[in-house]
Amino acid sequence: MKWIQEIRTPLQLAVLYLFIQWIFIICLPSAVTIHTLFVIIAPLIASCYLARVASRHEGKLRVFWLLIMMALICEGFAQFAWALPLWIRGEGYGFNVAELLWISEAVFYTAGLVYLFRHEQGVLRGLRFLFDIMIIFIVLMSISWEYILKPWLLDDHYTGDGSMLWMDLAYPVFGMILIFFTIVLYSNAKQVRREVAAFLCLGGGAFVLGNLIYLVNVNLMGQASSPYLNLFWTSAVFLISFAGSHSIPRLWTARPFKERISATRAFFVKYLLPYVVLVSLLILTFDRFGGWGGLFTGLSLSILLIIVRQVLIQLENDRLLERLHDSLRHSEYLAHHDDLTGLYNRRYFNARLIEGIADADRHGNKLGLLYMDLNQFKLINDNYGHRAGDMLIQMVAERLGSLNSERLVSSRLGGDEFTVIVYPPVDDKELMELADRISDLLSRPYKLDEYEIHTGSSIGLAIYPDHASDDQELIGRADAAMYTAKENGLGWQFYTESLQSPHS
């Protein structure tokens, strides 16, 4: 399949890159310069690939992948800035340009998640999403410092630079938070595929694991940094680039409904998580400073009541928002679907045809259009009544709906006129086979109450850009082919230059 071919080459190159890096680590464990070059080059390669991914998207997804690309660029330059003093002086030094670049990397990752969330859920929810990240980060950093790092600093065996522990602790903590909120984004953003979220989380997990090992071995234990740690960071950037591979549109089709997280988990994510960590911090503060007394008790109870009040307000707001979304979804369905058959209507057909032609122009593809109507439909209506005519139209729509392909968009334009957009068609032969299949489906008997109706269809086929230069011309060419098929008693007819539209 096309999407497998899309990811096969990047996957093979990444595995080869990691294998070569691993061989150098085994064979030349002391070649620090070579090991460092591997972790500098990898994110820059991955960022170039994400630039290509971004170019194949439009709108918010393009901006999202550009922000992730910028994060990887910061990772590459941060590794370079960290290695440069080691190459020149033989040792690193304190808080430098590398730290600023790593902070910028975290900012770009956060900006990407918040940007996509804001466009899916609105500005206010995007801000709440950002504040939830900040709240959890501050609380986890405070707890980690008080209960993990501070005891190490007070230990006589620790002789390192305590000021750098904050930064080295912040990276894995923030990474874990971003992994969690990537899952939150997947549960709320329709444009984020499951594979994209999975690879982003795996990449973030590789970063977190590498940073945690570095924190423990280098900062706390005082050991030298192992070159094997570089494999974690290289793997991380490639996994993130694989997320971009899965984000590339595979087929031009209506996006299927994606199952999201359960209502219980959604409740936990939206309401409980930020407040639970805040309450946990209060409890730990009580434990650290020895009891509920005076102002601290009053302050704690006030904060708890404010939290409960905030959750109740948010629940009510979400109920109102869900009603609004339900109403909008219903209105959108009515705007895009035919009342009688449930197929897409003329408005949606025109929009998808224009969109498909634009996509075909961008990627050098072809688009096929089948335009059809029923034979002797007026006679059936006159002889059996309008109710029988409506039932016949519904049965035709049901049979067209049974075609069940992601590459097909079936619509009813009105009366007994139907269309099927095929994008991208493989070749003319496939369109002819599809026309044969539809012709056979629609020519089978229809059971209408006590009557059995025998009718058929006339189908016109036209291909963009072979037969037309725009959407309206394509419709006219398919319409002309359909009338030729009807006049000649054929099941279907391809457009040829000798045909003229009956409406011209």
C-alpha positions as CSV (number, residue, x, y, z in Angstrom):
1,M,0.0,0.0,0.0
2,K,1.1,3.6,-0.6
3,W,1.3,4.6,3.0
4,I,3.6,1.6,3.8
5,Q,5.9,2.7,1.0
6,E,5.8,6.2,2.5
7,I,7.3,5.1,5.9
8,R,9.4,2.1,4.7
9,T,12.4,4.2,3.6
10,P,12.6,6.5,6.7
11,L,12.3,3.4,8.9
12,Q,15.1,1.6,7.2
13,L,17.3,4.6,7.2
14,A,16.7,5.2,11.0
15,V,17.4,1.5,11.8
16,L,20.6,1.7,9.7
17,Y,21.6,5.0,11.4
18,L,21.1,3.5,14.9
19,F,23.0,0.3,14.0
20,I,26.0,2.3,12.7
21,Q,25.9,4.5,15.9
22,W,25.8,1.3,18.0
23,I,28.7,-0.2,16.2
24,F,30.8,2.9,16.7
25,I,30.0,2.9,20.4
26,I,31.1,-0.7,20.7
27,C,34.2,-0.4,18.6
28,L,35.3,3.1,19.6
29,P,33.9,3.8,23.1
30,S,36.3,6.7,23.7
31,A,35.6,8.5,20.4
32,V,33.5,11.2,22.1
33,T,33.5,13.5,19.0
34,I,32.1,10.8,16.7
35,H,29.4,9.8,19.3
36,T,28.4,13.5,19.7
37,L,28.2,14.0,15.9
38,F,25.6,11.2,15.7
39,V,23.3,12.9,18.2
40,I,23.8,16.3,16.5
41,I,23.0,15.0,13.0
42,A,20.0,12.8,13.9
43,P,17.6,15.6,15.0
44,L,18.6,17.7,12.0
45,I,17.8,14.8,9.6
46,A,14.5,14.2,11.4
47,S,13.6,17.9,11.2
48,C,14.2,17.9,7.5
49,Y,11.9,15.0,7.1
50,L,9.2,16.8,9.2
51,A,9.6,19.8,7.0
52,R,8.5,17.6,4.1
53,V,5.7,16.2,6.2
54,A,4.5,19.8,7.0
55,S,4.6,20.7,3.3
56,R,2.0,18.0,2.6
57,H,-0.4,19.4,5.2
58,E,-2.5,22.5,5.3
59,G,-3.7,24.8,8.1
60,K,-3.3,23.8,11.7
61,L,-1.6,20.5,11.0
62,R,1.1,22.2,9.0
63,V,1.8,24.7,11.8
64,F,1.8,21.8,14.3
65,W,4.5,19.9,12.5
66,L,6.5,23.0,11.8
67,L,6.6,23.6,15.6
68,I,7.7,20.0,16.2
69,M,10.3,20.5,13.5
70,M,11.6,23.6,15.3
71,A,11.8,21.6,18.5
72,L,14.0,19.0,16.8
73,I,16.2,21.7,15.3
74,C,16.7,23.1,18.8
75,E,17.7,19.6,20.0
76,G,20.3,19.3,17.3
77,F,21.8,22.8,18.0
78,A,21.6,22.2,21.7
79,Q,23.7,19.0,21.4
80,F,26.2,21.0,19.3
81,A,26.3,23.8,21.8
82,W,26.8,21.3,24.6
83,A,29.6,19.5,22.8
84,L,31.5,22.6,21.5
85,P,33.2,23.6,24.9
86,L,34.0,19.9,25.4
87,W,35.8,19.9,22.0
88,I,37.5,23.2,22.6
89,R,38.3,23.1,26.3
90,G,37.9,19.5,27.1
91,E,35.1,20.2,29.7
92,G,31.7,21.7,29.8
93,Y,30.5,24.7,31.8
94,G,27.4,25.6,33.8
95,F,24.2,27.1,32.3
96,N,25.0,27.9,28.7
97,V,23.5,28.3,25.3
98,A,22.7,24.5,25.2
99,E,20.4,24.9,28.2
100,L,18.6,27.8,26.5
101,L,18.1,25.7,23.4
102,W,16.8,22.7,25.3
103,I,14.3,25.0,27.1
104,S,13.3,26.4,23.6
105,E,12.8,22.8,22.5
106,A,10.4,22.1,25.4
107,V,8.6,25.4,24.6
108,F,8.2,24.4,20.9
109,Y,6.8,21.0,21.9
110,T,4.4,22.6,24.3
111,A,3.4,25.2,21.7
112,G,2.6,22.5,19.2
113,L,0.3,20.6,21.6
114,V,-1.4,23.8,22.9
115,Y,-1.8,25.2,19.3
116,L,-3.5,22.1,18.0
117,F,-5.7,21.8,21.2
118,R,-6.7,25.4,20.9
119,H,-7.8,25.0,17.3
120,E,-9.8,21.9,18.2
121,Q,-11.4,23.1,21.5
122,G,-11.2,26.9,21.4
123,V,-8.9,29.6,22.8
124,L,-10.2,29.4,26.4
125,R,-9.8,25.6,26.5
126,G,-6.4,26.0,25.0
127,L,-5.3,28.3,27.8
128,R,-6.7,25.9,30.3
129,F,-4.7,23.1,28.7
130,L,-1.6,25.3,29.0
131,F,-2.3,26.1,32.7
132,D,-2.9,22.5,33.5
133,I,0.6,21.6,32.1
134,M,2.1,24.4,34.1
135,I,0.3,23.4,37.4
136,I,1.3,19.8,37.1
137,F,4.9,20.7,36.2
138,I,5.3,23.1,39.2
139,V,3.8,20.5,41.6
140,L,5.9,17.6,40.4
141,M,9.1,19.7,40.4
142,S,8.4,20.9,43.9
143,I,7.7,17.3,45.2
144,S,10.8,15.9,43.3
145,W,13.0,18.6,44.7
146,E,11.8,18.3,48.3
147,Y,11.7,14.5,48.5
148,I,14.4,13.3,46.0
149,L,17.0,15.9,45.2
150,K,17.2,17.9,48.4
151,P,18.2,14.8,50.5
152,W,21.0,14.2,47.9
153,L,22.2,17.8,48.3
154,L,22.3,17.4,52.1
155,D,24.1,14.1,51.8
156,D,27.9,14.5,52.4
157,H,28.6,12.1,49.5
158,Y,27.2,14.5,46.9
159,T,29.8,17.1,45.7
160,G,28.2,18.2,42.4
161,D,26.7,21.5,41.3
162,G,23.3,21.7,43.0
163,S,22.1,24.5,40.7
164,M,22.3,22.3,37.6
165,L,20.1,19.6,39.3
166,W,17.0,21.8,38.7
167,M,17.6,21.9,35.0
168,D,18.4,18.2,34.7
169,L,15.4,17.3,36.8
170,A,13.1,19.6,34.8
171,Y,13.7,17.8,31.5
172,P,12.4,14.3,32.4
173,V,9.6,15.7,34.5
174,F,8.4,18.0,31.7
175,G,8.8,15.2,29.2
176,M,6.5,12.9,31.2
177,I,3.9,15.7,31.5
178,L,4.1,16.3,27.7
179,I,3.6,12.6,27.1
180,F,0.5,12.6,29.2
181,F,-0.9,15.7,27.5
182,T,-0.2,14.2,24.1
183,I,-2.6,11.4,25.1
184,V,-5.0,14.1,26.2
185,L,-4.6,15.9,22.8
186,Y,-5.3,12.6,21.0
187,S,-8.5,12.1,23.0
188,N,-9.8,15.6,22.0
189,A,-8.3,16.4,18.6
190,K,-9.9,14.6,15.6
191,Q,-7.0,15.2,13.3
192,V,-4.5,13.3,15.5
193,R,-4.3,9.7,14.5
194,R,-3.7,6.9,17.1
195,E,-0.3,6.1,15.4
196,V,0.8,9.7,15.6
197,A,0.1,9.9,19.3
198,A,1.8,6.6,19.9
199,F,5.0,7.5,18.1
200,L,5.1,11.0,19.8
201,C,4.7,9.3,23.2
202,L,7.4,6.7,22.4
203,G,9.7,9.4,21.3
204,G,9.0,11.4,24.4
205,G,9.5,8.2,26.5
206,A,12.9,7.7,25.0
207,F,13.9,11.3,25.9
208,V,12.5,10.9,29.4
209,L,14.3,7.6,30.0
210,G,17.6,8.9,28.7
211,N,17.4,12.1,30.8
212,L,16.5,10.1,34.0
213,I,19.5,7.8,33.5
214,Y,21.7,10.9,32.9
215,L,20.3,12.5,36.1
216,V,20.9,9.5,38.3
217,N,24.3,8.4,36.9
218,V,25.9,11.7,36.1
219,N,24.3,14.3,38.5
220,L,23.6,12.1,41.5
221,M,26.2,9.3,41.3
222,G,29.0,11.4,39.8
223,Q,29.7,8.9,37.0
224,A,30.8,9.7,33.5
225,S,28.1,10.0,30.9
226,S,27.8,6.7,28.9
227,P,27.8,6.9,25.1
228,Y,25.0,4.4,25.2
229,L,22.7,7.2,26.4
230,N,23.1,8.8,23.0
231,L,21.1,5.9,21.5
232,F,18.1,7.0,23.6
233,W,18.2,10.5,22.2
234,T,18.7,9.4,18.6
235,S,15.9,6.9,18.9
236,A,13.7,9.7,20.3
237,V,14.0,12.1,17.4
238,F,13.5,9.3,14.9
239,L,10.4,8.1,16.7
240,I,9.0,11.6,16.6
241,S,9.7,11.8,12.8
242,F,7.8,8.5,12.4
243,A,4.8,10.2,13.9
244,G,5.0,12.6,11.0
245,S,5.1,9.7,8.6
246,H,1.8,8.4,9.9
247,S,0.4,11.9,9.8
248,I,0.7,12.2,6.0
249,P,-2.8,11.8,4.4
250,R,-3.0,8.3,3.0
251,L,-6.2,8.7,1.0
252,W,-8.5,11.6,0.2
253,T,-11.6,10.4,2.1
254,A,-14.0,11.3,4.8
255,R,-12.3,10.9,8.2
256,P,-13.8,8.0,10.0
257,F,-15.1,8.4,13.6
258,K,-12.3,7.5,16.0
259,E,-13.0,6.0,19.3
260,R,-11.8,8.2,22.1
261,I,-11.0,7.7,25.7
262,S,-13.9,6.7,28.0
263,A,-16.0,9.3,29.9
264,T,-14.4,8.2,33.2
265,R,-10.9,8.9,31.9
266,A,-12.0,12.2,30.3
267,F,-13.5,13.3,33.7
268,F,-10.2,12.4,35.3
269,V,-8.1,14.4,32.8
270,K,-10.3,17.4,32.7
271,Y,-11.3,17.9,36.3
272,L,-9.4,15.7,38.8
273,L,-5.8,15.6,37.6
274,P,-4.8,19.3,38.0
275,Y,-6.6,19.6,41.3
276,V,-5.5,16.2,42.7
277,V,-1.9,17.1,42.3
278,L,-2.6,20.5,43.9
279,V,-4.3,18.8,46.9
280,S,-1.4,16.4,47.1
281,L,1.0,19.3,47.4
282,L,-1.1,20.7,50.2
283,I,-1.0,17.4,52.0
284,L,2.8,17.0,51.6
285,T,3.2,20.6,52.8
286,F,1.2,19.8,55.9
287,D,3.4,16.7,56.4
288,R,6.6,18.6,56.0
289,F,5.8,21.6,58.2
290,G,4.0,19.7,60.9
291,G,0.3,20.0,61.2
292,W,-2.9,21.9,60.5
293,G,-2.7,25.0,62.6
294,G,-3.9,28.5,62.4
295,L,-3.8,30.2,59.0
296,F,-2.5,27.1,57.2
297,T,-5.7,25.2,58.0
298,G,-7.9,28.1,56.9
299,L,-5.9,28.5,53.7
300,S,-6.0,24.8,52.9
301,L,-9.8,24.5,53.5
302,S,-10.4,27.6,51.4
303,I,-8.4,26.2,48.5
304,L,-10.2,22.9,48.7
305,L,-13.6,24.6,48.6
306,I,-12.5,26.8,45.6
307,I,-11.4,23.6,43.8
308,V,-14.7,21.9,44.4
309,R,-16.5,25.0,43.2
310,Q,-14.4,25.2,40.1
311,V,-15.1,21.6,39.2
312,L,-18.8,22.1,39.6
313,I,-18.7,25.2,37.4
314,Q,-16.6,23.3,34.8
315,L,-19.1,20.4,34.8
316,E,-21.9,22.8,34.1
317,N,-20.0,24.6,31.4
318,D,-19.1,21.3,29.7
319,R,-22.7,20.1,29.7
320,L,-23.8,23.3,28.0
321,L,-20.9,23.0,25.5
322,E,-21.8,19.4,24.8
323,R,-25.4,20.4,24.0
324,L,-24.1,23.1,21.7
325,H,-21.7,20.6,19.9
326,D,-24.6,18.1,19.5
327,S,-26.7,20.9,17.9
328,L,-23.9,21.9,15.6
329,R,-23.2,18.3,14.6
330,H,-26.8,17.8,13.8
331,S,-26.9,21.0,11.8
332,E,-23.8,20.0,10.0
333,Y,-25.2,16.6,9.2
334,L,-28.4,18.2,7.8
335,A,-26.3,20.6,5.7
336,H,-24.3,17.8,4.1
337,H,-26.7,14.9,3.8
338,D,-29.8,14.2,1.7
339,D,-33.0,14.1,3.8
340,L,-34.5,11.1,1.9
341,T,-31.5,8.8,1.5
342,G,-28.8,9.8,4.0
343,L,-26.3,10.1,1.2
344,Y,-24.2,13.2,0.8
345,N,-26.2,16.0,-0.9
346,R,-25.3,18.3,-3.8
347,R,-23.6,20.9,-1.6
348,Y,-21.3,18.4,-0.1
349,F,-20.6,16.8,-3.5
350,N,-19.6,20.1,-5.0
351,A,-17.3,20.8,-2.0
352,R,-15.6,17.4,-2.1
353,L,-15.2,17.5,-5.9
354,I,-13.4,20.9,-5.7
355,E,-11.3,19.6,-2.8
356,G,-10.4,16.4,-4.7
357,I,-9.4,18.3,-7.8
358,A,-7.2,20.6,-5.8
359,D,-5.6,17.6,-4.1
360,A,-5.1,15.9,-7.5
361,D,-3.4,19.0,-8.9
362,R,-1.0,19.1,-5.9
363,H,0.0,15.4,-6.1
364,G,-0.3,14.7,-9.8
365,N,-3.2,12.3,-9.4
366,K,-6.4,11.7,-11.4
367,L,-10.0,11.9,-10.2
368,G,-12.9,9.9,-11.6
369,L,-16.5,10.9,-11.6
370,L,-19.5,8.6,-12.3
371,Y,-22.8,10.4,-13.0
372,M,-25.9,8.3,-13.2
373,D,-29.7,8.3,-13.1
374,L,-32.4,5.6,-13.2
375,N,-34.0,4.5,-16.4
376,Q,-37.8,5.1,-16.6
377,F,-38.0,6.7,-13.1
378,K,-40.7,9.1,-14.2
379,L,-42.8,6.2,-15.5
380,I,-42.4,4.3,-12.2
381,N,-43.4,7.4,-10.3
382,D,-46.5,7.9,-12.4
383,N,-47.6,4.3,-12.3
384,Y,-46.9,3.4,-8.7
385,G,-47.0,6.7,-6.9
386,H,-44.5,9.0,-5.3
387,R,-44.2,6.8,-2.2
388,A,-43.0,4.0,-4.3
389,G,-40.6,6.4,-6.1
390,D,-39.2,7.5,-2.8
391,M,-38.7,3.9,-1.6
392,L,-37.0,3.1,-4.9
393,I,-34.6,6.1,-4.4
394,Q,-33.8,4.9,-0.9
395,M,-33.0,1.4,-2.1
396,V,-30.7,2.7,-4.8
397,A,-28.9,4.8,-2.2
398,E,-28.6,1.8,0.1
399,R,-27.0,-0.2,-2.7
400,L,-24.6,2.6,-3.5
401,G,-23.7,2.8,0.1
402,S,-22.8,-0.9,0.1
403,L,-19.8,-0.2,-2.1
404,N,-17.9,0.6,1.1
405,S,-14.6,2.0,-0.1
406,E,-12.6,4.8,1.5
407,R,-11.9,6.1,-2.0
408,L,-15.5,6.5,-3.0
409,V,-17.9,9.4,-2.1
410,S,-21.5,8.6,-3.1
411,S,-24.0,11.5,-3.4
412,R,-27.6,12.2,-4.4
413,L,-27.9,15.4,-6.4
414,G,-31.7,15.4,-6.5
415,G,-34.5,13.4,-8.1
416,D,-33.0,10.2,-9.5
417,E,-29.5,11.6,-10.1
418,F,-26.6,10.2,-8.2
419,T,-22.8,10.6,-8.4
420,V,-19.8,8.7,-7.2
421,I,-16.4,10.4,-6.9
422,V,-13.4,8.1,-7.1
423,Y,-10.1,9.4,-5.9
424,P,-7.5,8.6,-6.6
425,P,-8.5,6.1,-9.4
426,V,-5.8,3.6,-10.4
427,D,-6.6,3.5,-14.1
428,D,-9.5,3.6,-16.6
429,K,-10.0,-0.1,-16.3
430,E,-10.8,0.2,-12.6
431,L,-13.4,2.9,-13.3
432,M,-15.0,0.6,-16.0
433,E,-15.1,-2.3,-13.5
434,L,-16.7,0.0,-10.9
435,A,-19.3,1.1,-13.5
436,D,-20.0,-2.5,-14.3
437,R,-20.5,-3.3,-10.6
438,I,-22.8,-0.4,-10.0
439,S,-24.8,-1.1,-13.2
440,D,-25.3,-4.7,-12.0
441,L,-26.3,-3.6,-8.5
442,L,-28.9,-1.1,-9.7
443,S,-30.4,-3.4,-12.3
444,R,-31.4,-6.1,-9.7
445,P,-35.1,-6.2,-8.9
446,Y,-36.6,-3.9,-6.3
447,K,-39.3,-5.1,-3.9
448,L,-41.7,-2.3,-3.2
449,D,-44.5,-3.5,-0.9
450,E,-46.4,-6.0,-3.1
451,Y,-44.7,-4.8,-6.3
452,E,-41.4,-6.0,-7.9
453,I,-39.8,-3.2,-10.0
454,H,-37.3,-3.9,-12.7
455,T,-35.2,-1.0,-13.8
456,G,-31.6,0.0,-14.5
457,S,-29.3,2.9,-14.6
458,S,-27.4,4.9,-17.1
459,I,-23.9,5.9,-16.0
460,G,-21.5,8.5,-17.5
461,L,-17.8,8.4,-16.7
462,A,-15.3,11.2,-16.9
463,I,-11.8,11.7,-15.5
464,Y,-10.0,14.8,-14.3
465,P,-7.7,16.2,-15.9
466,D,-8.0,13.9,-19.0
467,H,-11.5,15.1,-19.9
468,A,-12.0,18.4,-18.1
469,S,-10.0,21.4,-16.6
470,D,-12.3,22.2,-13.7
471,D,-15.1,20.8,-11.5
472,Q,-18.0,22.2,-13.5
473,E,-16.6,21.0,-16.8
474,L,-16.0,17.5,-15.4
475,I,-19.7,17.4,-14.2
476,G,-20.8,18.4,-17.7
477,R,-18.6,15.8,-19.4
478,A,-19.9,13.0,-17.2
479,D,-23.5,14.2,-17.7
480,A,-23.0,14.1,-21.5
481,A,-21.6,10.6,-21.3
482,M,-24.6,9.5,-19.2
483,Y,-27.1,10.8,-21.7
484,T,-25.2,9.1,-24.5
485,A,-25.4,5.8,-22.6
486,K,-29.2,6.3,-22.0
487,E,-29.8,7.1,-25.7
488,N,-27.9,4.0,-26.9
489,G,-29.3,1.7,-24.2
490,L,-25.9,1.1,-22.6
491,G,-25.1,0.6,-18.9
492,W,-22.3,3.1,-19.0
493,Q,-20.3,5.3,-21.3
494,F,-16.9,7.0,-21.1
495,Y,-16.7,10.6,-22.2
496,T,-15.2,11.2,-25.6
497,E,-14.5,14.4,-27.5
498,S,-17.3,13.7,-29.9
499,L,-19.9,14.0,-27.1
500,Q,-21.7,17.3,-26.2
501,S,-23.5,18.1,-23.0
502,P,-27.3,18.0,-23.4
503,H,-27.5,21.2,-21.4
504,S,-25.0,23.2,-23.6
